[in-house]
Amino acid sequence: MAKKPVRKVPPKKGGGGLMLLGMMALFAALILMLVSMASLVLVVFGMLPTFVAVLVDRSPQRFAFISVMAMNLAGVFPYLLDLWMGSNSMSVAIDSLTDVFSLFTMYGSAAVGWVLFIVTPPIVTTVMTFIAQRRVSILRANQKKLLAEWGNAVANLEDDPMEESETKEPNAPGAPGAPGAPKTDRGKK
């Protein structure tokens, strides 16, 4: 009995971004754990919305993750700075995490990142559409000025003699002088 040929599956291209991001986060967590366990606890619990955004956002560009991470980091950073400038102890980190105002700041800033992610594309689309419409109206106004200055003859492209000579090839079938074309009596009178 003959063996069936084994098909090799080509490797996927560009799928290592999430793994690289995970490795970088693991490396940063390891460094934070060695330097300050309190900072690691504050960052892990403060950046939970960012971890959710990593899992939810499946687009190749990961714009949701980027916007949520940036805003969430902006919300966590003041409390991280307080921890670093203060006693840098676990009790200060736990106090920050149990304070409702600090949690509201951390998670609220992540919510602002989600809002920016959701609201920004329609705003940009509207602005770009307005700019394009404005450009079209300016070009049409310039076209009307040119027509008023040069007349309607420049706008009528069907009667353009240059267009006919450019479209017909000299040796195309049916062209005068082409092989197999009907003979005309140009030279005889």
Phi and psi restraints in degrees (value plus and minus 20) as a CYANA .aco file:
   2 ALA   PHI    -100.4   -60.4
   2 ALA   PSI     127.5   167.5
   3 LYS   PHI     -98.7   -58.7
   3 LYS   PSI     124.7   164.7
   4 LYS   PHI     -97.9   -57.9
   4 LYS   PSI     120.1   160.1
   5 PRO   PHI     -86.5   -46.5
   5 PRO   PSI     119.9   159.9
   6 VAL   PHI    -110.0   -70.0
   6 VAL   PSI     105.7   145.7
   7 ARG   PHI    -106.8   -66.8
   7 ARG   PSI     109.9   149.9
   8 LYS   PHI    -106.7   -66.7
   8 LYS   PSI     110.4   150.4
   9 VAL   PHI    -110.4   -70.4
   9 VAL   PSI     104.1   144.1
  10 PRO   PHI     -86.5   -46.5
  10 PRO   PSI     124.0   164.0
  11 PRO   PHI     -88.4   -48.4
  11 PRO   PSI     128.7   168.7
  12 LYS   PHI     -91.6   -51.6
  12 LYS   PSI     125.0   165.0
  13 LYS   PHI    -119.2   -79.2
  13 LYS   PSI     114.9   154.9
  14 GLY   PHI      53.4    93.4
  14 GLY   PSI       0.8    40.8
  15 GLY   PHI    -116.8   -76.8
  15 GLY   PSI     -15.0    25.0
  16 GLY   PHI    -112.4   -72.4
  16 GLY   PSI     -11.8    28.2
  17 GLY   PHI     -86.3   -46.3
  17 GLY   PSI     -61.7   -21.7
  18 LEU   PHI     -90.9   -50.9
  18 LEU   PSI     -56.0   -16.0
  19 MET   PHI     -88.0   -48.0
  19 MET   PSI     -60.6   -20.6
  20 LEU   PHI     -82.9   -42.9
  20 LEU   PSI     -61.9   -21.9
  21 LEU   PHI     -83.1   -43.1
  21 LEU   PSI     -61.3   -21.3
  22 GLY   PHI     -84.3   -44.3
  22 GLY   PSI     -60.9   -20.9
  23 MET   PHI     -85.4   -45.4
  23 MET   PSI     -60.1   -20.1
  24 MET   PHI     -85.0   -45.0
  24 MET   PSI     -61.4   -21.4
  25 ALA   PHI     -85.2   -45.2
  25 ALA   PSI     -60.0   -20.0
  26 LEU   PHI     -84.8   -44.8
  26 LEU   PSI     -61.0   -21.0
  27 PHE   PHI     -84.1   -44.1
  27 PHE   PSI     -63.9   -23.9
  28 ALA   PHI     -84.5   -44.5
  28 ALA   PSI     -58.8   -18.8
  29 ALA   PHI     -85.6   -45.6
  29 ALA   PSI     -58.3   -18.3
  30 LEU   PHI     -84.4   -44.4
  30 LEU   PSI     -63.7   -23.7
  31 ILE   PHI     -83.6   -43.6
  31 ILE   PSI     -64.9   -24.9
  32 LEU   PHI     -83.6   -43.6
  32 LEU   PSI     -56.2   -16.2
  33 MET   PHI     -86.1   -46.1
  33 MET   PSI     -58.8   -18.8
  34 LEU   PHI     -91.7   -51.7
  34 LEU   PSI     -57.4   -17.4
  35 VAL   PHI    -102.5   -62.5
  35 VAL   PSI     -71.3   -31.3
  36 SER   PHI    -173.0  -133.0
  36 SER   PSI      89.1   129.1
  37 MET   PHI     -87.2   -47.2
  37 MET   PSI     -52.3   -12.3
  38 ALA   PHI     -83.9   -43.9
  38 ALA   PSI     -59.5   -19.5
  39 SER   PHI     -84.8   -44.8
  39 SER   PSI     -59.8   -19.8
  40 LEU   PHI     -83.1   -43.1
  40 LEU   PSI     -63.1   -23.1
  41 VAL   PHI     -83.1   -43.1
  41 VAL   PSI     -64.9   -24.9
  42 LEU   PHI     -83.7   -43.7
  42 LEU   PSI     -62.3   -22.3
  43 VAL   PHI     -88.5   -48.5
  43 VAL   PSI     -63.3   -23.3
  44 VAL   PHI     -83.5   -43.5
  44 VAL   PSI     -67.4   -27.4
  45 PHE   PHI     -98.1   -58.1
  45 PHE   PSI     -47.8    -7.8
  46 GLY   PHI     -96.2   -56.2
  46 GLY   PSI     -49.6    -9.6
  47 MET   PHI    -118.8   -78.8
  47 MET   PSI       0.4    40.4
  48 LEU   PHI     -76.8   -36.8
  48 LEU   PSI     -60.5   -20.5
  49 PRO   PHI     -81.1   -41.1
  49 PRO   PSI     -50.1   -10.1
  50 THR   PHI     -88.3   -48.3
  50 THR   PSI     -60.2   -20.2
  51 PHE   PHI     -84.2   -44.2
  51 PHE   PSI     -56.7   -16.7
  52 VAL   PHI     -86.1   -46.1
  52 VAL   PSI     -60.4   -20.4
  53 ALA   PHI     -84.4   -44.4
  53 ALA   PSI     -54.7   -14.7
  54 VAL   PHI     -83.1   -43.1
  54 VAL   PSI     -60.9   -20.9
  55 LEU   PHI     -94.6   -54.6
  55 LEU   PSI     -53.4   -13.4
  56 VAL   PHI    -102.4   -62.4
  56 VAL   PSI     -59.8   -19.8
  57 ASP   PHI     -99.2   -59.2
  57 ASP   PSI      93.0   133.0
  58 ARG   PHI    -130.2   -90.2
  58 ARG   PSI     -11.9    28.1
  59 SER   PHI     -93.8   -53.8
  59 SER   PSI     133.2   173.2
  60 PRO   PHI     -85.0   -45.0
  60 PRO   PSI     -51.1   -11.1
  61 GLN   PHI    -102.5   -62.5
  61 GLN   PSI     -44.1    -4.1
  62 ARG   PHI      36.4    76.4
  62 ARG   PSI      27.4    67.4
  63 PHE   PHI     -88.1   -48.1
  63 PHE   PSI     -54.7   -14.7
  64 ALA   PHI     -83.8   -43.8
  64 ALA   PSI     -65.7   -25.7
  65 PHE   PHI     -79.9   -39.9
  65 PHE   PSI     -64.2   -24.2
  66 ILE   PHI     -85.0   -45.0
  66 ILE   PSI     -65.3   -25.3
  67 SER   PHI     -88.4   -48.4
  67 SER   PSI     -60.6   -20.6
  68 VAL   PHI     -88.3   -48.3
  68 VAL   PSI     -61.8   -21.8
  69 MET   PHI     -82.6   -42.6
  69 MET   PSI     -63.8   -23.8
  70 ALA   PHI     -83.8   -43.8
  70 ALA   PSI     -66.6   -26.6
  71 MET   PHI     -90.7   -50.7
  71 MET   PSI     -57.2   -17.2
  72 ASN   PHI     -85.9   -45.9
  72 ASN   PSI     -60.6   -20.6
  73 LEU   PHI     -84.6   -44.6
  73 LEU   PSI     -56.6   -16.6
  74 ALA   PHI     -84.7   -44.7
  74 ALA   PSI     -51.6   -11.6
  75 GLY   PHI     -99.1   -59.1
  75 GLY   PSI     -50.6   -10.6
  76 VAL   PHI    -103.4   -63.4
  76 VAL   PSI     -51.1   -11.1
  77 PHE   PHI     -78.9   -38.9
  77 PHE   PSI     -60.7   -20.7
  78 PRO   PHI     -80.0   -40.0
  78 PRO   PSI     -57.4   -17.4
  79 TYR   PHI     -95.9   -55.9
  79 TYR   PSI     -51.0   -11.0
  80 LEU   PHI     -87.5   -47.5
  80 LEU   PSI     -59.2   -19.2
  81 LEU   PHI     -86.0   -46.0
  81 LEU   PSI     -61.3   -21.3
  82 ASP   PHI     -79.9   -39.9
  82 ASP   PSI     -59.6   -19.6
  83 LEU   PHI     -85.6   -45.6
  83 LEU   PSI     -63.1   -23.1
  84 TRP   PHI     -90.5   -50.5
  84 TRP   PSI     -56.8   -16.8
  85 MET   PHI    -102.4   -62.4
  85 MET   PSI     -35.6     4.4
  86 GLY   PHI    -115.4   -75.4
  86 GLY   PSI    -157.3  -117.3
  87 SER   PHI    -103.2   -63.2
  87 SER   PSI     -32.1     7.9
  88 ASN   PHI      32.6    72.6
  88 ASN   PSI      29.1    69.1
  89 SER   PHI    -135.4   -95.4
  89 SER   PSI     144.4   184.4
  90 MET   PHI     -85.8   -45.8
  90 MET   PSI     -52.1   -12.1
  91 SER   PHI     -85.9   -45.9
  91 SER   PSI     -56.5   -16.5
  92 VAL   PHI     -88.0   -48.0
  92 VAL   PSI     -59.5   -19.5
  93 ALA   PHI     -84.9   -44.9
  93 ALA   PSI     -62.9   -22.9
  94 ILE   PHI     -87.1   -47.1
  94 ILE   PSI     -58.1   -18.1
  95 ASP   PHI     -82.4   -42.4
  95 ASP   PSI     -59.5   -19.5
  96 SER   PHI     -86.4   -46.4
  96 SER   PSI     -58.5   -18.5
  97 LEU   PHI     -96.6   -56.6
  97 LEU   PSI     -42.8    -2.8
  98 THR   PHI    -112.8   -72.8
  98 THR   PSI     -28.0    12.0
  99 ASP   PHI     -99.2   -59.2
  99 ASP   PSI     106.0   146.0
 100 VAL   PHI     -85.2   -45.2
 100 VAL   PSI     -58.5   -18.5
 101 PHE   PHI     -84.5   -44.5
 101 PHE   PSI     -61.3   -21.3
 102 SER   PHI     -88.3   -48.3
 102 SER   PSI     -59.9   -19.9
 103 LEU   PHI     -85.0   -45.0
 103 LEU   PSI     -58.8   -18.8
 104 PHE   PHI     -82.8   -42.8
 104 PHE   PSI     -59.7   -19.7
 105 THR   PHI     -85.5   -45.5
 105 THR   PSI     -66.0   -26.0
 106 MET   PHI     -84.9   -44.9
 106 MET   PSI     -70.9   -30.9
 107 TYR   PHI     -97.7   -57.7
 107 TYR   PSI     -49.9    -9.9
 108 GLY   PHI     -86.9   -46.9
 108 GLY   PSI     -57.7   -17.7
 109 SER   PHI     -87.4   -47.4
 109 SER   PSI     -54.0   -14.0
 110 ALA   PHI     -86.6   -46.6
 110 ALA   PSI     -56.8   -16.8
 111 ALA   PHI     -83.7   -43.7
 111 ALA   PSI     -57.1   -17.1
 112 VAL   PHI     -82.7   -42.7
 112 VAL   PSI     -56.8   -16.8
 113 GLY   PHI     -82.0   -42.0
 113 GLY   PSI     -61.2   -21.2
 114 TRP   PHI     -84.9   -44.9
 114 TRP   PSI     -61.2   -21.2
 115 VAL   PHI     -83.5   -43.5
 115 VAL   PSI     -62.7   -22.7
 116 LEU   PHI     -81.4   -41.4
 116 LEU   PSI     -60.3   -20.3
 117 PHE   PHI     -84.1   -44.1
 117 PHE   PSI     -57.0   -17.0
 118 ILE   PHI    -101.2   -61.2
 118 ILE   PSI     -56.8   -16.8
 119 VAL   PHI    -107.7   -67.7
 119 VAL   PSI     -50.1   -10.1
 120 THR   PHI     -83.6   -43.6
 120 THR   PSI     -66.7   -26.7
 121 PRO   PHI     -78.3   -38.3
 121 PRO   PSI     -63.6   -23.6
 122 PRO   PHI     -84.9   -44.9
 122 PRO   PSI     -54.4   -14.4
 123 ILE   PHI     -86.0   -46.0
 123 ILE   PSI     -65.5   -25.5
 124 VAL   PHI     -83.4   -43.4
 124 VAL   PSI     -60.4   -20.4
 125 THR   PHI     -82.2   -42.2
 125 THR   PSI     -62.9   -22.9
 126 THR   PHI     -83.7   -43.7
 126 THR   PSI     -64.6   -24.6
 127 VAL   PHI     -84.8   -44.8
 127 VAL   PSI     -63.6   -23.6
 128 MET   PHI     -85.6   -45.6
 128 MET   PSI     -56.5   -16.5
 129 THR   PHI     -85.2   -45.2
 129 THR   PSI     -62.9   -22.9
 130 PHE   PHI     -82.1   -42.1
 130 PHE   PSI     -63.5   -23.5
 131 ILE   PHI     -83.0   -43.0
 131 ILE   PSI     -62.7   -22.7
 132 ALA   PHI     -85.3   -45.3
 132 ALA   PSI     -61.4   -21.4
 133 GLN   PHI     -85.1   -45.1
 133 GLN   PSI     -59.3   -19.3
 134 ARG   PHI     -84.0   -44.0
 134 ARG   PSI     -60.9   -20.9
 135 ARG   PHI     -84.8   -44.8
 135 ARG   PSI     -60.9   -20.9
 136 VAL   PHI     -82.8   -42.8
 136 VAL   PSI     -62.0   -22.0
 137 SER   PHI     -86.2   -46.2
 137 SER   PSI     -56.8   -16.8
 138 ILE   PHI     -86.4   -46.4
 138 ILE   PSI     -62.8   -22.8
 139 LEU   PHI     -85.7   -45.7
 139 LEU   PSI     -57.8   -17.8
 140 ARG   PHI     -86.8   -46.8
 140 ARG   PSI     -58.0   -18.0
 141 ALA   PHI     -84.3   -44.3
 141 ALA   PSI     -61.4   -21.4
 142 ASN   PHI     -85.3   -45.3
 142 ASN   PSI     -56.3   -16.3
 143 GLN   PHI     -84.3   -44.3
 143 GLN   PSI     -61.2   -21.2
 144 LYS   PHI     -85.3   -45.3
 144 LYS   PSI     -57.6   -17.6
 145 LYS   PHI     -83.5   -43.5
 145 LYS   PSI     -62.9   -22.9
 146 LEU   PHI     -85.4   -45.4
 146 LEU   PSI     -59.6   -19.6
 147 LEU   PHI     -84.8   -44.8
 147 LEU   PSI     -57.6   -17.6
 148 ALA   PHI     -87.7   -47.7
 148 ALA   PSI     -55.1   -15.1
 149 GLU   PHI     -98.6   -58.6
 149 GLU   PSI     -62.6   -22.6
 150 TRP   PHI    -119.7   -79.7
 150 TRP   PSI     -38.0     2.0
 151 GLY   PHI      75.5   115.5
 151 GLY   PSI     152.3   192.3
 152 ASN   PHI     -96.8   -56.8
 152 ASN   PSI     -29.8    10.2
 153 ALA   PHI     -84.9   -44.9
 153 ALA   PSI     -51.1   -11.1
 154 VAL   PHI     -97.1   -57.1
 154 VAL   PSI     -39.2     0.8
 155 ALA   PHI    -106.4   -66.4
 155 ALA   PSI     -41.6    -1.6
 156 ASN   PHI    -105.6   -65.6
 156 ASN   PSI      79.3   119.3
 157 LEU   PHI    -106.3   -66.3
 157 LEU   PSI     -32.8     7.2
 158 GLU   PHI     -90.7   -50.7
 158 GLU   PSI     -49.3    -9.3
 159 ASP   PHI    -114.9   -74.9
 159 ASP   PSI      -8.2    31.8
 160 ASP   PHI     -96.0   -56.0
 160 ASP   PSI      98.9   138.9
 161 PRO   PHI     -90.1   -50.1
 161 PRO   PSI     -47.0    -7.0
 162 MET   PHI     -87.0   -47.0
 162 MET   PSI     -54.8   -14.8
 163 GLU   PHI     -85.2   -45.2
 163 GLU   PSI     -59.2   -19.2
 164 GLU   PHI     -85.9   -45.9
 164 GLU   PSI     -62.5   -22.5
 165 SER   PHI     -91.5   -51.5
 165 SER   PSI     -47.8    -7.8
 166 GLU   PHI     -97.0   -57.0
 166 GLU   PSI     -51.7   -11.7
 167 THR   PHI    -103.1   -63.1
 167 THR   PSI     -48.0    -8.0
 168 LYS   PHI    -109.2   -69.2
 168 LYS   PSI     110.0   150.0
 169 GLU   PHI    -107.9   -67.9
 169 GLU   PSI     128.8   168.8
 170 PRO   PHI     -86.0   -46.0
 170 PRO   PSI     -52.3   -12.3
 171 ASN   PHI    -126.4   -86.4
 171 ASN   PSI      -1.8    38.2
 172 ALA   PHI     -92.6   -52.6
 172 ALA   PSI     128.2   168.2
 173 PRO   PHI     -80.1   -40.1
 173 PRO   PSI     112.6   152.6
 174 GLY   PHI      74.2   114.2
 174 GLY   PSI     -32.0     8.0
 175 ALA   PHI     -99.0   -59.0
 175 ALA   PSI     127.7   167.7
 176 PRO   PHI     -82.5   -42.5
 176 PRO   PSI     111.2   151.2
 177 GLY   PHI      69.6   109.6
 177 GLY   PSI     -22.4    17.6
 178 ALA   PHI    -100.3   -60.3
 178 ALA   PSI     130.6   170.6
 179 PRO   PHI     -82.9   -42.9
 179 PRO   PSI     111.2   151.2
 180 GLY   PHI      66.8   106.8
 180 GLY   PSI     -18.2    21.8
 181 ALA   PHI    -101.0   -61.0
 181 ALA   PSI     131.9   171.9
 182 PRO   PHI     -84.3   -44.3
 182 PRO   PSI     120.0   160.0
 183 LYS   PHI     -97.3   -57.3
 183 LYS   PSI     116.1   156.1
 184 THR   PHI    -133.1   -93.1
 184 THR   PSI     133.8   173.8
 185 ASP   PHI    -119.5   -79.5
 185 ASP   PSI      49.9    89.9
 186 ARG   PHI     -97.1   -57.1
 186 ARG   PSI     -61.9   -21.9
 187 GLY   PHI    -100.9   -60.9
 187 GLY   PSI     -36.0     4.0
 188 LYS   PHI    -117.4   -77.4
 188 LYS   PSI     121.1   161.1
